[in-house]
């Protein structure tokens, strides 16, 4: 799922290679991957379909390896690794490794006083976690970032925050 989000945040396309066996059947592992992607997409479709890259595609400390044979590496994402898309009045923040305690800081959404630099200048109206309608989201912003305390979200997959702005 993380590879898909990395590509999405940079306006790329991802090719899923599902090769049937000689008898035409699809391997169970491929079916499992397709179902996982489908279930995740059902919850997070608004962050993907019709979205485009935001002014920043990513934040965090993880360095993505480049070159041949790097697409199958297991990358050590942390809660600081966040990817972005935008659609309409919403910025979507993909938290690549959702923290168990629900405490996050998104540095790219810090208050900025200088409107001459390409930083975030919007007013946040509402924040929701897609697929977790009962999640309780509390937030505040300062010069360090958007600080979040979220209760009611448990997931091993990337979580998506819909940040509606004015």
C-alpha positions in Angstrom: 0.0 0.0 0.0 2.8 2.4 0.8 4.3 2.0 -2.7 1.0 3.0 -4.1 0.8 6.1 -1.9 4.4 7.1 -2.8 3.5 7.0 -6.5 0.1 8.7 -6.0 1.6 11.7 -4.1 3.9 12.4 -7.1 1.2 12.1 -9.7 2.4 8.8 -11.0 0.8 5.6 -12.2 1.1 2.1 -10.7 0.9 -1.1 -12.7 -0.4 -4.1 -10.8 1.0 -7.3 -12.4 -1.4 -10.1 -11.7 -0.2 -13.1 -13.7 -2.5 -16.1 -13.9 -1.2 -19.6 -13.7 -1.3 -21.9 -16.7 -4.8 -23.1 -15.8 -6.1 -19.5 -15.7 -6.4 -19.3 -11.9 -5.0 -16.3 -10.0 -2.6 -17.1 -7.1 -4.0 -16.7 -3.6 -1.3 -14.1 -2.7 -2.3 -11.9 -5.6 -6.0 -12.2 -4.7 -5.1 -11.2 -1.1 -3.2 -8.1 -2.3 -6.0 -7.0 -4.6 -8.6 -7.4 -1.9 -6.5 -5.4 0.5 -6.1 -2.6 -2.0 -9.8 -2.7 -2.8 -10.9 -2.5 0.9 -8.4 0.4 1.5 -9.6 2.2 -1.6 -13.3 1.8 -0.6 -12.5 3.8 2.6 -10.1 6.3 1.1 -11.3 6.8 -2.4 -11.9 10.6 -2.1 -8.1 11.0 -1.3 -7.2 9.1 -4.5 -9.8 9.5 -7.3 -9.6 12.9 -8.9 -6.9 14.2 -6.5 -3.6 15.7 -7.6 -0.3 16.4 -5.9 -0.3 19.1 -3.3 2.5 21.7 -3.2 4.6 19.2 -1.2 4.4 15.5 -2.0 6.0 14.4 1.2 7.5 15.1 4.6 9.5 12.9 7.0 12.9 11.5 7.3 12.7 8.3 5.3 15.0 8.3 2.2 13.4 6.3 -0.6 16.1 4.2 -2.3 16.4 4.6 -6.0 17.6 2.2 -8.7 16.9 -1.3 -9.9 15.4 -3.9 -7.6 14.4 -1.5 -4.9 10.6 -1.7 -5.3 10.3 -4.8 -3.1 12.2 -3.5 -0.2 10.4 -3.2 3.2 10.8 0.5 4.1 10.9 1.6 7.8 8.2 4.2 7.7 7.5 6.2 10.9 4.7 8.5 12.0 6.7 11.5 10.6 6.5 10.1 7.1 3.4 11.7 5.6 2.4 12.0 1.9 0.0 14.5 0.4 -2.7 15.0 -2.2 -5.3 17.7 -2.7 -8.8 17.9 -4.1 -11.3 20.8 -3.9 -11.2 22.3 -0.4 -9.3 19.4 1.1 -5.7 18.4 1.7 -5.3 14.7 2.2 -2.4 13.6 4.5 -1.5 9.9 4.3 0.1 8.9 7.5 2.3 6.0 6.4 2.8 4.4 9.8 -0.1 5.4 12.0 1.0 5.7 15.7 -0.8 3.7 18.3 -1.1 6.7 20.6 -2.7 8.8 17.9 -0.3 11.7 18.4 0.9 13.4 15.2 2.6 16.5 14.0 2.3 17.6 10.4 5.1 20.1 9.9 4.0 21.1 6.4 0.8 22.6 7.8 2.6 24.9 10.3 1.4 28.5 10.7 3.3 30.8 8.3 3.3 34.5 8.5 5.2 35.2 5.3 2.8 34.9 2.4 5.7 35.3 0.0 7.0 31.8 0.6 5.2 28.7 -0.7 4.0 27.5 2.6 0.6 26.7 4.0 -1.5 29.8 4.6 -5.1 28.3 4.9 -7.4 28.1 7.8 -8.3 24.6 8.9 -12.0 24.1 9.1 -12.4 20.4 9.9 -10.2 17.3 10.1 -11.5 13.8 9.7 -9.9 10.3 9.5 -11.3 8.6 6.4 -12.9 5.2 7.2 -13.1 6.0 10.9 -16.3 8.0 11.4 -16.2 7.8 15.2 -12.7 9.0 15.5 -12.2 12.0 17.8 -9.8 14.5 16.3 -8.4 17.4 18.3 -5.9 19.8 16.8 -4.0 23.0 17.1 -1.5 24.8 14.9 1.6 26.8 15.7 4.9 27.7 14.0 6.1 24.0 14.4 3.1 22.4 12.6 -0.4 21.0 12.9 -0.5 19.0 16.1 -3.1 16.2 16.3 -4.4 14.0 19.1 -6.7 11.4 17.6 -8.7 8.7 19.5 -10.6 5.8 18.0 -8.2 4.8 15.1 -6.4 1.4 15.0 -4.8 0.4 11.7 -1.8 -1.4 10.4 -2.3 0.3 7.0 -1.7 4.0 6.2 -4.4 6.2 7.6 -5.7 9.2 5.6 -6.6 12.5 7.2 -9.0 14.8 5.3 -8.1 18.4 6.2 -10.7 20.8 5.0 -9.5 24.3 4.6 -11.0 27.7 3.9 
